[in-house]
């Protein structure tokens, strides 16, 4: 009897483990194939396996369920295998995708992107489709639900918003497809190459043009500057527009042409403006989510727009440890596009800026007298001494303009320390808490740096350098005002 009982126990143990062995033997190849083909189990497959696991566990205590468990295992494996090969075969080809969008965009301005999917397979595609999204972009919506019958096309639109400028490449369209029985999900990536060039926000330029036509530039901080003398040289006759001054109407020409005609007067002769943008480590700090270089570039482009409309020639030089881009000074509407192309993909680099190379390059390529604007940030004595020396050395041959960007944290720390010290009085400083003392110490250090920075500005002015000292996010209006004042006083 003992051998028979032992044989029966072994048979029972084997029969109890049989459902688990069947599930393991059948699912492992499917799992390996799923990993290789990017077909992954769905939630329905996980729930079905959990139910089978519970029933197989009950089989240990109720051996009579063995046959039912084996049948359930077989059916699950059969349907899962058929479902796997259906989604594998039917989605291996015949799906195409396309993308259409504007090739250019601006920071913070939504742009429309249209996505198309065409189904040439024999099954209905059910799932989600998602387009590529570069770093620094936001998509609304992120993906689109998809239910596409055979030989049909799908189209969807999303809003892309860029928060970084530069050149970005979109590579793939991604589909997550459900199998016919919903046991599997297949991830398909379709190569679709396209490129987006993101430029600084040009909305400020259109705002300037609108406010200039309606004589409301004071709303954006641009002051009306009275010119020394008057530009009264006649240039040409042209048709009257709604924004023209009625006093410039030429009534004789109007009567002869039977159309309102105005006289246009030429402004000062064309002058030259060259922007030098420091792309080194001094410009890597952030302010309002943008780097100092971004703020300097936006303000420089705004001033370039104004200068081009004033009839001046504008150029640009971007440098860090070497010269990265140079646009010779030219006039005309097309020059704005050249400046945008040269600066939109320039980013601050963690390298020491070589002012010597930049100014030697400028000297070799810019012979005529020009307004040279250098946008940088001074945070140490070595950097400040180089800025003072090189801007001071070109004074006389050129008109140098130094754009020094303020650090709002330094000014806030100094103001907080002064306010706190005035409120407690000198006699009570010893009784302050440790945190308040630390705040005062930081404020004193910040004030000391600001005093040194003010001395740098005085050194520049003594060397004949004009200066614009402003916070990065408030730079545009002071820079444009300085340029208009230079034009009004005929300093060039």
Buried (B, 14 or more C-beta within 10 A) or exposed (E): EEEEEEEEEEEEEEBBBBBBEBBEEBBEEBEEBBEEBEBBBBEBBEEBBEEBEEBBEEBBEEEEBBEBBBEBBEEBBEBBBBBBBBBBEBBEEBBBBBBEBEEBBBBBBBBEBEBBBBBEBEBBBBBBBBBBBBEBBEBEEEBBEBEBEEEEEBEBEBEBBBEBBBEBEBEBBBBBBBBBBBBBBBEBBBEBEBEBBBBBBBEBBEBBEEBBEEEEBEEBEBEEBEEEEEEEEEEEEEEBEEEBEEEEBBEEBBEEEEEBBBBEEEBBEEBBBBBBBBBBBBBBBEBEEBBBBBBBBBBBBBBBBBBBBBBBBBBBBBBBBEBBBBBBBBBEEEBBEBBBEBBBBBBBBEEBBBBEBBBEBBEEBBEEBBBBBBBBBBBEEEBBEBBBBBBBBBBEBBBBBBBBBBBBEBBEBBEBBBEBBEEBEEEEEEEBEEEBEEBBEBBBBBBEBBEEBEEBBEBBEEBEBBBBBBBBBBBBBBBBBBBBBBBBEEEB
